[in-house]
Amino acid sequence: MNYWQIFINGYGYAGYLLHEITHPSWHNYFYWLLLVSVFFYGLELLRPWRKDQPKFRKDFWLDFFYMFFNFFLFSLVIYNAASDVVVNLFNNGIKALTSFDLQASNPLNGSPLWVILLVGFFVRDFVQWWVHRLLHRVPRLWEFHKVHHSVAQMGFAAHLRYHWMENVVYRTIEYIPLALLGIGLYDFFIIHIFTLSVGHYNHSNITVPGRVTGGIVGLLIGIAIAISAFDIHLLDNAGLGLQLGVVAGSALLGSILLGPVMKKIFNSPEMHIWHHAYEIPENRRYGINFGITLALWDYIFGTAVIPYEGRDIRLGFPGVEEFPEDFVHQSAYGFKK
């Protein structure tokens, strides 16, 4: 198959996404995006961290539009076909030079689904962490990244306000290792929904104790074990009582064991608010707290900084006062000085 045909086939996604919108189901990305967004917006309304922040904060609807443009229209439709071409071109180039087929020889072939998901999640998040640092370190990329840092009031949808060029940078770098590891559309869907949820959480106007988030992670693991999901076959044909017991026990263990360290493992609103701080420590001119989903990379590489509770700190960057406030001008920003 030639590269043009691969490119054309990639636009089969357009029909796929139209079908998703008109046919709701549990494997439907469009409605998962809505469900996750409504859930975190509901938490913001019920238990806001910044109680004086308006329910419809500044630029709420702009960010809501970005949510569908970046995570739905551009990322999954416009850029998908080009990504397929890049991966095939890269793999074929390696094969022509070395006679080694990376896709056919990936170490995850035949692995259980839970292993593929776990490896795919860690690889993707690690790559994204370095890309995020790159966005802050390279002046030209920082100009694009300013769109995300132009948020004046933090809320769940701020997660998705970013320049469309970031999709190009992130997907170009992250998609190749994931595709070569054999991470398929279904695998990526599961990873994407989980990271979408954590991204919404760490941008939300809420604060949640570590024992609660640890219990939630334990609960999810318990449910996966109880219903034998993701090729986990520990409780095949088990009775309902045992299944419920495993779910409850897993949630309790998650709260006890993971609770005290959850905010060192996963990103959180208390940590991520400092990434958006208008003023950052002078010795950290290129930024702090770069974690996308996991916080542990920042702790490992020494970029984790939480000087004090940052609930009410000023957000943005020097010069944000003159930054464009509408989607069209923000989308064009960064291409000229």
Secondary structure, DSSP 8 states (H G I E B T S, - for coil): --HHHHHHHHTHHHHHHHHHHHS--TT-HHHHHHHHHHHHHHHHHHS-SSTTS-SS-TTHHHHHHHHHIIIIIIIIIITHHHHHHHHHHHHHHHHHHHS--TTTT-TTTT--HHHHHHHHHHHHHHHHHHHHHHHHHSHHHHHHHHHHHT-SS--GGGGG---HHHHHHHHHHHHHHHHHTT--HHHHHHHHHHHHHHHHHHHSS----HHHHHHHHHHHHHHHHHTTGGG--SSTT--HHHHHHHHHHHHHHIIIIIGGGHHHHB--HHHHHHHTBSS--GGGTT-S---SSBSHHHHHHT-----S--TT--BS-TTGGGS--SHHHHHHTTS--
